[in-house]
Amino acid sequence: DTAVSQTPKYLVTQMGNDKSIKCEQNLGHDTMYWYKQDSKKFLKIMFSYNNKELIINETVPNRFSPKSPDKAHLNLHINSLELGDSAVYFCASSLSTVQETQYFGPGTRLLVL
Amino acid sequence: SQKIEQNSEALNIQEGKTATLTCNYTNYSPAYLQWYRQDPGRGPVFLLLIRENEKEKRKERLKVTFDTTLKQSLFHITASQPADSATYLCALVTNDYKLSFGAGTTVTVRA
């Protein structure tokens, strides 16, 4: 059974489009995260939700909007995509707070043309 | 500003040898430190967590040390195998309760 899953795995789109990435975890965790990994492989936190409530909101353009319909799901919607948004986006979850071990999804490779 | 540095981008070693990776941090007082492994095209996978009051932690062929005076953690892979080839990331919880990652060290083990 996949613990943290993301869809789609690959996303190729034109500049200016709006796209969504979905994440689901079946671990019963309370906290979920979105990370961005750029071309230099540097992994950076974007958002975190604890039990559907936003608890971390990094300095991210407001074209990025996370949504957590329930504690097992965290989606990421991106409006007006730009070339610089091209990266790998990872969803992760942890049992409760950020101090716990994080379990990562397989990543969504976004390429904006 | 707070920084995490893994001071080797790449490490090439012969099978059977010990790989030693370094993670240095500045302007943090982390209660613990984590190490993750990332294979190409995959998400990071948790390996080990070491707390500030622990000097050393082991898991099979992996060993982690944590020196809060030097602000450094060392990660050792003993009797390395080609299957150990991957990128290894250290991570700390920063003062604002976020998990921050180093840039990673890519280890290649030659048969």
Interface residues (C-beta under 8 A of the other chain):
Chain A: V4 K40 K41 F42 L43 K44 I45 S48 I56 E58 F90 A92 T97 V98 Q99 T101 Q102 Y103 F104 G105 P106 G107
Chain B: A31 Y32 Q34 G41 R42 G43 P44 V45 F46 L49 T87 L89 V93 Y97 K98 L99 S100 F101 A103 G104
